Amino acid sequence: MTWYTPAPAAPDLAGDLVLRWTARIEGRHRLVPDGCVDLLWIDNGRLVVCGPETTGWTFSLPPGSAAVGVRFRPGRVGPVLDMDVADARERRVPVEDVLGPAAQRGLLDRLEEARTDRERVAVLEDLVRRRRQEAPPADPAITAVVGMLTADPAAPVAALAAETGLSERQLHRRCTAAFGYGPSVLRRILRLQRFLRLARHPAAPVDLAGLAHTAGFTDQAHLYRECRDLGGAGPRELIGRPSRRAGAPGGEEPAAALGAGLGPAPLYDPPASDPYTTPLHRRRQAGPHGHREDRRALSQACR
C-alpha cells in the first residue's frame, strides 16, 4: 500500500516552501511537473534535489520504502540552496553536488538518527531555515509572474512582461534562472496543475470538458494534448479515474499521479477561494490577472 501525506510548511518557512510531505511507497508511480523543486530523502540512503521537470516520469521503489521531503515554491530553491536551477532541469541532483560532501554527510547522519518521519522532515526544514538567512530576497518579478499565472493561467507572456516592466527577453532570462525554464512553460505547468487540483475537488463534475474550461484550457482536445505532453498520460489517468481501456493488456500502469494538484497555487486557501463556491466576480476583483500591486511600483522594483 502507498500513502502520501502533505502538510503545510512551518510558518516561518512559508515564503520559501509550499509544503512538507511524508510517504510510504511501493510499486510504480507517476510524477507530474508542478513548477516546484523538492528536496527529499529516501530510506535507501538517497538525498537529492529533484530539479524542475517539464514532462511526467515514473519511478518504482521496493515495497514499504519510506521517503520525506520539502517542496520549494517556484523560484526559491536557487536562492536558498545557491544552485543553478536551469542546470538541474530534468535531473535528480545529489545534495553532495549542491551543498558539498560535508553538508551531505551531516544531513544523512541526522536523518539516520531521527526516529520518526516527523523528525526527518524537521531535519530538512532546519536546513532550509539556516540557508534562508543568507539567501537573497524573493525577486519581485518572479513573485509577480507566479501570482499572475496562478490567478489567470491564460495570461500571455506579453502581459507578464508589461506588468513587471521587463522586455519579454529579459523576463525569459529571469524566469529561466528562477524556474529552470521560461514563463510560457511555467504557464502550461500551472494550468495543468490547476486542472488536477480542480478535478480532485470533492465537488468536481465528472465532465472533463467543463473542468478543462474552468482550468483555462481552450477545449477538451487542448487538455488532452497538454496532459500527454506534460504528464505523459491522459487526464483520467492523471487524476485516477479509470478509463475505458483500464485493464487492457500491456503491463501494469502507474497509479494516479502522486501528489498531483498540490502546488504551487495556495494549497491551504480559505474556503472563499474555492472555485466551485466562489463567484467569478469575486475571484477577479484583483484585476484581469489577479495582481494587486501598483504596476509602476512593481516595474521599478523588478528592474
C-alpha positions as CSV (number, residue, x, y, z in Angstrom):
1,M,0.0,0.0,0.0
2,T,1.2,3.5,-0.8
3,W,0.3,6.6,1.2
4,Y,1.5,10.2,0.7
5,T,0.8,12.8,3.3
6,P,1.4,16.5,2.6
7,A,1.3,19.1,5.3
8,P,1.7,22.9,5.5
9,A,5.3,24.1,5.8
10,A,6.4,25.6,9.1
11,P,5.0,29.2,9.3
12,D,8.5,30.8,9.3
13,L,9.3,28.9,6.1
14,A,6.1,29.6,4.2
15,G,7.7,32.2,2.0
16,D,10.1,29.5,0.6
17,L,8.3,26.2,1.0
18,V,4.9,25.2,-0.3
19,L,4.6,22.1,1.9
20,R,6.4,19.2,3.6
21,W,5.5,15.6,3.0
22,T,6.0,12.1,4.2
23,A,5.3,8.9,2.2
24,R,5.4,5.1,2.2
25,I,5.7,4.0,-1.4
26,E,5.7,0.7,-3.3
27,G,5.0,-0.1,-6.9
28,R,5.1,2.2,-9.9
29,H,4.1,5.8,-9.6
30,R,4.0,8.8,-11.9
31,L,5.1,12.3,-11.1
32,V,3.9,15.4,-13.0
33,P,5.6,18.8,-13.3
34,D,4.3,21.3,-10.8
35,G,6.7,24.3,-11.0
36,C,8.3,23.4,-7.7
37,V,11.5,21.7,-6.7
38,D,11.7,19.0,-3.9
39,L,14.5,18.2,-1.5
40,L,13.9,14.6,-0.5
41,W,15.4,11.7,1.4
42,I,14.6,8.0,0.7
43,D,15.4,5.3,3.2
44,N,17.9,3.7,0.8
45,G,20.2,6.5,1.7
46,R,19.5,8.8,-1.2
47,L,19.3,12.5,-0.5
48,V,18.6,14.5,-3.7
49,V,17.2,17.7,-5.1
50,C,14.6,16.9,-7.8
51,G,15.2,19.6,-10.4
52,P,12.5,21.3,-12.3
53,E,10.6,19.0,-14.7
54,T,8.8,19.7,-17.9
55,T,7.4,16.2,-18.5
56,G,6.0,13.4,-16.4
57,W,8.1,10.5,-15.4
58,T,7.6,7.2,-13.5
59,F,9.6,5.5,-10.8
60,S,9.5,2.3,-8.8
61,L,10.7,1.6,-5.2
62,P,10.8,-1.6,-3.2
63,P,7.6,-2.3,-1.1
64,G,7.4,-0.2,2.1
65,S,10.1,2.3,1.1
66,A,10.0,5.4,3.3
67,A,10.5,9.0,2.0
68,V,10.2,12.5,3.3
69,G,10.7,15.8,1.6
70,V,10.1,19.6,1.5
71,R,8.8,21.4,-1.6
72,F,10.2,24.8,-2.6
73,R,8.0,27.4,-4.0
74,P,8.7,28.3,-7.7
75,G,11.8,30.4,-7.9
76,R,13.0,29.9,-4.3
77,V,15.3,26.8,-4.4
78,G,18.0,28.6,-6.4
79,P,18.5,31.5,-3.8
80,V,18.1,29.2,-0.8
81,L,20.4,26.4,-1.8
82,D,22.6,28.6,-4.1
83,M,22.2,26.2,-7.0
84,D,21.9,26.6,-10.8
85,V,18.3,25.7,-11.3
86,A,18.5,25.7,-15.1
87,D,21.3,23.2,-15.0
88,A,19.2,20.9,-12.7
89,R,16.3,20.7,-15.2
90,E,15.0,17.2,-15.7
91,R,17.7,15.9,-13.2
92,R,17.7,14.4,-9.7
93,V,20.8,16.0,-8.3
94,P,22.7,14.6,-5.2
95,V,22.8,17.0,-2.4
96,E,26.6,16.5,-2.4
97,D,26.7,18.2,-5.7
98,V,24.7,21.2,-4.4
99,L,26.0,21.7,-0.9
100,G,29.2,19.7,-0.8
101,P,30.2,16.3,0.6
102,A,30.5,17.5,4.2
103,A,27.0,19.0,4.3
104,Q,25.5,15.9,2.8
105,R,27.3,13.6,5.3
106,G,26.0,15.8,8.2
107,L,22.4,15.7,6.8
108,L,22.5,11.9,6.3
109,D,23.8,11.4,9.8
110,R,21.0,13.4,11.3
111,L,18.4,11.8,9.1
112,E,19.5,8.3,10.1
113,E,19.5,9.2,13.8
114,A,15.9,10.6,13.5
115,R,13.4,8.1,14.8
116,T,10.2,9.3,13.1
117,D,9.3,10.8,9.7
118,R,8.3,14.0,11.5
119,E,11.8,14.3,12.9
120,R,13.3,13.6,9.5
121,V,11.2,16.4,7.9
122,A,12.3,18.7,10.7
123,V,16.0,18.0,9.7
124,L,15.2,19.2,6.1
125,E,13.3,22.2,7.4
126,D,16.2,23.1,9.7
127,L,18.5,23.1,6.7
128,V,16.2,25.5,4.8
129,R,15.9,27.6,7.9
130,R,19.7,28.0,8.1
131,R,20.2,28.6,4.4
132,R,17.5,31.2,4.0
133,Q,19.1,33.5,6.5
134,E,21.8,34.3,3.9
135,A,19.6,33.9,0.8
136,P,18.6,37.0,-1.3
137,P,15.0,38.1,-1.0
138,A,12.4,37.0,-3.5
139,D,12.7,38.6,-6.9
140,P,9.6,40.8,-7.3
141,A,9.3,39.9,-11.0
142,I,9.3,36.2,-10.3
143,T,6.8,36.6,-7.5
144,A,4.6,38.6,-9.8
145,V,4.8,36.0,-12.6
146,V,3.8,33.2,-10.3
147,G,1.0,35.2,-8.8
148,M,-0.4,36.3,-12.2
149,L,-0.2,32.8,-13.7
150,T,-1.8,31.2,-10.6
151,A,-4.7,33.7,-10.8
152,D,-5.0,33.5,-14.6
153,P,-3.4,30.6,-16.4
154,A,-4.2,32.2,-19.7
155,A,-2.2,35.3,-19.1
156,P,0.1,35.9,-22.2
157,V,3.8,36.4,-21.8
158,A,3.5,39.9,-23.2
159,A,1.1,40.8,-20.3
160,L,3.6,39.3,-17.8
161,A,6.4,41.4,-19.2
162,A,4.3,44.5,-19.3
163,E,3.3,44.0,-15.6
164,T,6.9,43.6,-14.5
165,G,8.3,46.4,-16.7
166,L,10.7,44.0,-18.4
167,S,11.1,43.1,-22.0
168,E,10.0,39.6,-23.0
169,R,13.6,38.6,-23.5
170,Q,14.6,39.9,-20.0
171,L,11.7,38.2,-18.4
172,H,12.6,34.9,-20.1
173,R,16.1,35.1,-18.7
174,R,14.9,35.9,-15.2
175,C,12.4,33.0,-15.4
176,T,14.9,30.5,-16.7
177,A,17.3,31.4,-13.9
178,A,14.5,31.0,-11.3
179,F,12.4,28.2,-12.6
180,G,14.7,26.3,-15.0
181,Y,12.5,27.3,-18.0
182,G,10.7,30.3,-19.5
183,P,7.3,31.8,-18.5
184,S,5.4,30.1,-21.2
185,V,6.4,26.7,-19.9
186,L,5.5,27.7,-16.3
187,R,2.1,28.8,-17.6
188,R,1.5,25.4,-19.1
189,I,2.6,23.6,-16.0
190,L,0.5,25.7,-13.6
191,R,-2.6,25.4,-15.9
192,L,-2.2,21.6,-15.8
193,Q,-1.8,21.6,-12.0
194,R,-4.9,23.9,-11.8
195,F,-6.9,21.2,-13.7
196,L,-5.6,18.4,-11.4
197,R,-6.5,20.4,-8.3
198,L,-10.0,21.1,-9.6
199,A,-10.5,17.6,-10.8
200,R,-9.7,16.2,-7.3
201,H,-12.0,18.6,-5.5
202,P,-15.0,16.7,-3.9
203,A,-17.4,18.9,-5.8
204,A,-15.7,18.4,-9.2
205,P,-18.0,17.5,-12.1
206,V,-17.4,14.3,-14.0
207,D,-17.4,16.2,-17.3
208,L,-13.8,16.8,-18.3
209,A,-14.8,19.5,-20.9
210,G,-16.2,21.7,-18.1
211,L,-13.1,21.1,-16.0
212,A,-10.9,21.9,-18.9
213,H,-12.6,25.3,-19.5
214,T,-12.5,26.2,-15.8
215,A,-8.8,25.4,-15.6
216,G,-8.1,27.7,-18.6
217,F,-7.7,25.2,-21.5
218,T,-9.2,26.2,-24.9
219,D,-11.1,22.9,-25.1
220,Q,-11.0,19.3,-24.2
221,A,-8.6,18.4,-27.0
222,H,-6.2,21.1,-25.7
223,L,-6.4,19.5,-22.2
224,Y,-5.6,16.0,-23.6
225,R,-2.6,17.3,-25.6
226,E,-1.2,19.1,-22.5
227,C,-1.8,16.1,-20.3
228,R,0.1,13.8,-22.7
229,D,2.9,16.3,-23.3
230,L,3.4,17.4,-19.7
231,G,2.1,14.4,-17.7
232,G,2.8,11.5,-20.0
233,A,-0.8,10.2,-19.7
234,G,-4.4,11.2,-20.4
235,P,-6.3,13.3,-17.9
236,R,-8.3,10.4,-16.5
237,E,-5.1,8.5,-15.7
238,L,-3.5,11.5,-14.1
239,I,-6.5,12.1,-11.7
240,G,-7.1,8.5,-11.1
241,R,-10.4,8.0,-12.9
242,P,-10.5,4.7,-14.7
243,S,-10.5,5.0,-18.5
244,R,-12.4,2.7,-20.8
245,R,-9.2,0.9,-21.6
246,A,-8.4,0.2,-17.9
247,G,-7.4,-3.4,-17.5
248,A,-6.2,-3.7,-21.2
249,P,-3.2,-5.9,-21.8
250,G,0.2,-4.3,-21.9
251,G,1.5,-4.3,-18.3
252,E,0.7,-2.6,-15.1
253,E,0.0,1.1,-15.4
254,P,1.2,3.5,-12.7
255,A,-1.4,4.8,-10.3
256,A,-2.8,8.4,-10.5
257,A,0.0,11.0,-10.4
258,L,1.4,11.0,-6.9
259,G,0.7,14.3,-5.2
260,A,-0.6,15.9,-8.4
261,G,-2.6,19.1,-7.9
262,L,-0.9,20.0,-4.6
263,G,1.1,23.1,-5.7
264,P,2.3,25.7,-6.2
265,A,-1.0,27.5,-6.0
266,P,-2.0,28.2,-2.4
267,L,-2.7,24.7,-1.1
268,Y,-4.4,25.7,2.1
269,D,-6.6,28.5,0.9
270,P,-9.6,29.5,3.0
271,P,-12.9,28.3,1.6
272,A,-13.6,31.7,-0.1
273,S,-11.0,30.7,-2.7
274,D,-12.8,27.5,-3.7
275,P,-13.5,27.8,-7.4
276,Y,-16.7,25.8,-7.1
277,T,-18.2,28.1,-4.4
278,T,-16.7,31.5,-5.1
279,P,-18.4,33.7,-7.6
280,L,-16.3,34.6,-10.7
281,H,-16.5,38.3,-10.0
282,R,-15.0,37.7,-6.5
283,R,-12.1,35.8,-8.0
284,R,-11.5,38.6,-10.5
285,Q,-11.7,41.5,-8.1
286,A,-7.9,42.0,-8.1
287,G,-8.0,42.8,-11.8
288,P,-7.7,40.9,-15.1
289,H,-4.7,38.9,-13.8
290,G,-5.4,38.8,-10.1
291,H,-2.4,41.2,-9.5
292,R,-2.9,43.8,-6.7
293,E,0.4,45.6,-6.7
294,D,0.7,49.0,-8.3
295,R,2.2,48.4,-11.8
296,R,4.6,51.4,-11.7
297,A,6.0,50.4,-8.3
298,L,6.4,46.8,-9.4
299,S,8.1,47.8,-12.6
300,Q,10.6,49.9,-10.7
301,A,11.3,47.0,-8.2
302,C,11.7,44.5,-11.0
303,R,14.4,46.5,-12.7
